[in-house]
């Protein structure tokens, strides 16, 4: 941490140069006790939350980031002045951090702010039960959907989505807010129950889930995954691929953890059954040799199919890792070793499919196992990775070593070690986070997400307040405050 004297010189120098500096004066020093720093952290958390709720929030909800002049708001795309984002790191992400802050401090200001997030999400809860990527508070807005409380566009879309953790994150947040209120806030509790009922009705008989739904799904059949017998490049395309079983974008892990949280919170056996049925689906959806892994998108016969034009029928590296991680999680919480059985073949496939630089492809051709890509301009299927579209991750770092290590722990019957930061590390992080909070109680970042301490007045539109940064910092400070309190109570 930069000493106060040096910070003062830096600040006055920046000011004299016509820069709008962030007053990063150290809020604590090494001589202060952890409990004193925890008090300082709590006050800083309250001030940062006040800035977010008064300056950044729209109807209590959030997008991904806003510029410092508050003129530009972005989610996955540009957000209108009346829109908030559901998809992480939007409103549920901020809301969960606020609940963590309330749990750690007991300060009502955090629960009040979380309530605002909850009300914003409840405004945009669809008739179909859950959420899409955003909520538009203007019923005439182009993205206003068919919200269940007649607050949106009666002719708008009504597709609840499990893509990119949209509905799952909203449900997990609302469950936590419901718990924080002792289940006594009727409107929040009812919203959670409505959403969870819709999620249960979106589950196929085989345990899988579609990407989206607008009504309860037809049960379908129960079969084991297989390779298609037709020419998959040209046949078997479905315009409405989203109605079929999918594992795209982390769906396995996020749905499983949402159902487990619902069961832990409400002790309704239906949520546990749905989770276990989904686990059975993951076992069933594993393809046979020579590619004993998982596809991104299936049909009802559990054969890989096309999704978007750059998402071919294939064995999917990233989705397979997510499924393995989910099976490990299920094995840990249920103590049922059947969830471990698919893993050795799958990790062996991952290892032999990884590149020398430790990366894996997003897609591998069915049965040949050749990595598949698309050309940038015309989206032609190719084996060549030299001219890829830039909007999509066709490669990613493989986590197979970590997955295999965790499997070895579980197969031996050991309990995985929970990684917990000790108080010293938490204090170090708290000092850093407090030092990055500026004089207006913002955590400011540049276009690369790096903390920004100085910027020109005319460039305010190029610096941001990010929901993800606020949420991570608030959660980490809450963790420190909790640890400091527990240390004080220790004998």
N, C-alpha and C positions, 0 to 999 in steps of 0.2 A: 504494500500500500504506500502511495506517495505521501511523504510527510506534509503536514499542513503548510509549513513555510514555503515549500516548493510549489504546492498547489496554488497558494495565494499569488506567487510571482507569475505562475503560468496563467492564472485567470486574468490578472491585471494586464499582462502582456497581450493576451488574446483580445481583451476588451479594447485596448488602445489601438489594436490593429483593425478594429471594426468587425471583430468576430463576435457572434453570439455564443458565448461559452456556457458550458454546463457547470454549475458550481459544485464540483465534486470535492467537497470538504469532508475529510474523514469523520465519520460519525462515532467511531470508537477507536481505541488503541489497545495494544497488547496488555496494558496494565489493568484494564477493566475486567471484572469478573464476567463469567458467562451469563449469569443472571442479569447483570446490568446491560450487557449487550442484547440479551433477549428482550428487555424492555425497550431498548432503542429500536430493535428490529420490529417489534410490534407496532410502535408508533410510525415507523417508516412504512410498514405494510398498510396501515390505515390511511396514510397520506397518499400512497400510490393507488390504493383502491378508490379513494375520493376523486383523484384525477381521472381514473378510468370511467367511473360511473357518471361524473359530471361533464367530461369533455369528449370521451371516446364512444361511449355506449349510445345506441339508438334504440329507444323503447326498452332499455335494459339489456339488449343483446349486442353482439360483437361480430366483426369480420376478422380477417387474418391480420390486417395492418391498416393504419391510417398515416398519412403524412403529417409532419409537425404542424403544418398550417391547417390541418383538419379538412382539407378540400378534396383529397382523394382517398377513397376507401376501396380495399380490395379483398375479395375472397379468393376462390380459385380463378375467378375472373373479376372484372370491374364490378363493384357494387353500387347500386343506385343509392341516393340519400335515404331511402326508406327500407333498405334491405339489411338483414343480418345473415350470418352464415351459421348453419348447423354443422356442416362437415368440419371435422377438426383441422386446424386448431381454432375453431370459431367459438360460438357461445357455450356449448357444453364444456369445452376445455377450460375456458375462463371460470365457468361456474364451479367445476370440480376443484379448482385451485382455491376459490373463495370458501368452499366447504372445508377444505383442509385447513385454511387459515382460521375459520371459526372453531373447528375441532381443537386446534392447538392453543388458541388464545381465549376462547369463550366470548370474544368481543362481538356484540350484536351487529356492528357495522358490516361485518363480513357476511353474516347470514342475511342481512337486508339486501346486500348486493347480489347474493346468490338467489334470493327470492325474485329479484328483478330479471335475472337470467331465466329462471324457471317460468315466469309469467310470459316472457318473450317467446320461449319455446312452446308453451301451451297455446299461445295465440296462433302459432303456425302448425299445430298438430293436425294432421290430415284426417279426413273422414275414414280413410282406410286404416287408420290407427297409429301410424308412426310419422316419419318425416322424410322430406327430400333434402336437397343440399342447402337450401336457404329459406328464409321467411321474408315475404314482402308485406309491409304494413299498409301499403297502398293497394286497396282492393282492385284498382284499375291498372296496377303495375303489370308489366309484361310477364313477370314471373310469379304473380300472385296465383296461388293454387286453391284447391277446394278444402278449406280449413273447416274443421268439425264444428266450430262455434259460430259459423256464418260470418266470419271475419275476413274472408278472402273473396276469391272469384268463384261464384257458383258453377261456372262452366270451365273452371281451370282444371289442371291435371291433378290426379289423386293417387299418385304412385308413391307408396312408402318404399324407401330404399335402404338396402343393407350394404350398398357399395361404399367403400372408403369410410366405413365406421360411422355413417350418418345417424341412422336410427339407434344403433347400439350405444353410441356415445351419449345421445340425448337421454335414453333410458337409464344408463348408468348414473348420469348426473342427477336426474330426477329421483331415482331411488335413494341416492345419498342425501338429497335435500329432504325427502320424505322422512328418512331416518333422523336427520338433524332436528326435525320438528316433532319427533316422537310420534310420527304418523297422525298428528292431530290437525295438520293443514289440509282440510278436506279436498280442496280443488287440486292440490298437487298430488295427493294420494290417488284421487280418481283418475287423473291424467296418466299416472304410472300404470294403474291397473288396466286402463283402456289400451295403452300401448302394448303391454305384455300380453294381453289377450289376443291382440292382433298378430303379434309375433308367433304365438302358439298356433294360430290358425293359418299361418303362412308356411308351416312345416309340412313337407311331403311325407307320405307313409314310409318312405325309405330313410327318413331322418334328415334329408337335405333341405336347403332353403333356396328360393329363387333370389335373383338380384333385386327385383322389385315386385310389388303386388298392389292391386287396387281392390281386391276382394279375397276371401278365403280361397286357398288353392284346392284343386282337385287332388285327392290323395296320391294317385299314380300307383305304379308297380314297384316291387322290390326285386332288384337284380344286382348282379355283381358287374363291376366295370369291365369293359372289353374294348378292343380296337375296332373301328368301323370297317366293314367289309367292302364298302363302296369307295369310289374315287373321291376322297375327302376334299381335294382341291377345288372341285367343281360341284360336287353334290352335297346334299344334306345341310344346306344353309337355311337358317331360320331368321326371318326379319325380327321376330320377337324373341330372340335368344334369352332375353332377360327373364322370361317366364320359366326357364328351366333351372336345374340345379347348377349352382356356381360356387367357386372358391376364390373368385377374383379379389385382389386387393385386401388381403388379410381377413377375409370373412370368417375363416375357421376360428381363429383365435378370438376375435372380437365378439362373435355370437356366443361362443362357449363361455367366455368370462362374464358376459352380460347375464346369461341364464344362471350361472353359478352365483353371481351377486344377488340376483332376484331370489334364488332359493335360500341363500344365507340370511337374507334380510326378512323375508316373509314366511319362510318355512312351508311354502306351498310345494308339495311333491310333484306337481305338474311341471314345474320349472326344471327340477332335477331330472325327471323322466325325459323331457325334451332335450336336455343337454346330453344325456346318455344315449338317446336315440340318434342324436347328431354324431356322437362319437362312433356309433355303429355304422353310420353312413360313411364316415371318413375311412373306416376299415374297408367297407364295401367298395368305395370309390377308388381304391388303389388299383392301378392297372397291372396286368401280368408282366412277367418277363418277356422281352429283355428290358422293359422300362417300368420297374415296380415303384412308380411314383404317382403323381396326381396331375390332372389337367386343370386348366383354368376354368373352362366352361364345358358342361355336359349336356346331353339330351336326356330324356326320361329313361332311356336304355343304358344310361351311364357310359356313353361313348363320347369322346371329345368332339366338340363342334366349334364352328366359327362363332366369334362374338363380333367385335368391330372389325373393320377392314384390315387392321394391323394386328389382330389377335386370332391367329389360326388355330385349327384343331391341333393340339400338340401336348406334349408333356411339359409342364411349367416348372421351372427351377424355383422361382420365388414362392409360388403358391405351395410347392411341395415342402419347402422349408417351414412355411407357416403351419401346414398340416402336421408335420413331425413335432414341432414345438407344442402344438395343441394336444397331440396324443400324449406327449410327455406330461403335460399339465394334467390331463385327465387321469393318467396313471398315478400321478402323485396324490391328487385329491380323493380318488376313489379307492386306491390301493388294489386296483384290478389290473393284473399283468397282461390281460388280453390287448390293452391299448399299446403295449410295448411290442407286441408280436410283429406288426408291419415294419418296424423301424430298421432293423438290420439290413434288409434288402434295399430299403429306400436310401439309407445313408451310403450304402455301397454304390448305388447308382449315382448319387450326388458326387461322390469322390471320383468315380471314373468319368463323370461328365464335366467336371470342373476344368477350367483352363489353367495353364501354368502360372498365371498371375493371381490365382485364387478367386477368380470371378466365375460366375455361372451365367448361362444364357437364360433369358426369360422363357424362350421356347425351343423345344427340341422336336425334330420331325418324328412322327409316329413310326416306331419300329426300327428305323435306320439310326435314330439318335443324333442326327446331324443338327447343329444349331441353325435355327431359322431366323431370318431378319427380313426387313423390307427396305426398299429404296426410298430415299427422302422425298422425291418429287412426285412419283407416280405410284408409290406403294405396291411395287412388284415384289413378290415373294422371292427371296434369294438366300444363298448360303454365305454371301459376302457381307461383312460388317463394315465396309469402308465408307458407306454413304447412307448412314442411318437418319431417320427423322429425329429431331431433337426434343420433341415434346413427350417422349415416352422412354422408359428405362428398359432397353433390350438386354442389358447386362447389369449384374449387381454382385457385390461381394458375397461370397459364400460363407454361411455360418455353420457348415457341416461339422467342423471340429468341436465347436461348443455344443452342438446338438448331440454328437456322439459321446462327449464327455458326460453330459447330463444323463444320457441313456445308461452309461456304465454305472453311474451312481445308483440309479433307480433299479437296475436289474439286480444289483447286489443287495437291494433292500434297505439301502441307506437313505436318510432324509437329506435332500439337497441343502447345502448351506445357504442360508439367506444372506444376501449381501447387504450389510447395514453399515452406513458410514458412522465412524465413531465421532464423539463430540468434537475432537480436535479438527477433523476434516470439515464437519458442519460449521464450526466457528470460522474456519478459513474461508469457506464459501460465503458465509454470512458477511464477513468483512468485505469481501470482493463485491458482493451484490449491493451492499449498502453504499459502497464507494462509487458504484456506477449509477446510483439514483441521482438525478440532477436536481437543481434548485426548484424546479416546477413539479417535482415528484414523478418524473417519467424515467423509464428506462429506454433510452434512445439508441437506435441502431442505424447503420448505413445500409446500402442496397445489398451488401453481402451478409447482413445479419450480425455484423461486428459492432460492439458497443462504440458509440460515437460521443466524444467528449467536446468537440468543437465543430462549428459549422458556420458558414456565412449566412447572414440574414436573408439574402436573396435565394438561398438554396434550401429553404425549409421544406420544399416539395420533394426533396431527394433524401430525406431522412424520415425515419418511421418510428412509430410506437406499435410494436408487434404483440398480438395477443399471446403468441406462443412464448415469447420472452417474459412477458408479465406473469403468465401462468407458471412457468418453470421457476422463476425467481420467488414468487409468492409461496409456492409449494416448498421450495428448499428452505426459505426462511421459517416457514411453519414447522418443518422438520427440526430445524435447529432449536426453535423455541420449545418444542416438545421435549427434545433431548436435554436441554438445559434445565427444564422443570424437573424431569425425572432424575437428573444428577443431583439436584438440590434435595430431593426426597430420599435419595439413597443413604443408608446408614454409614 
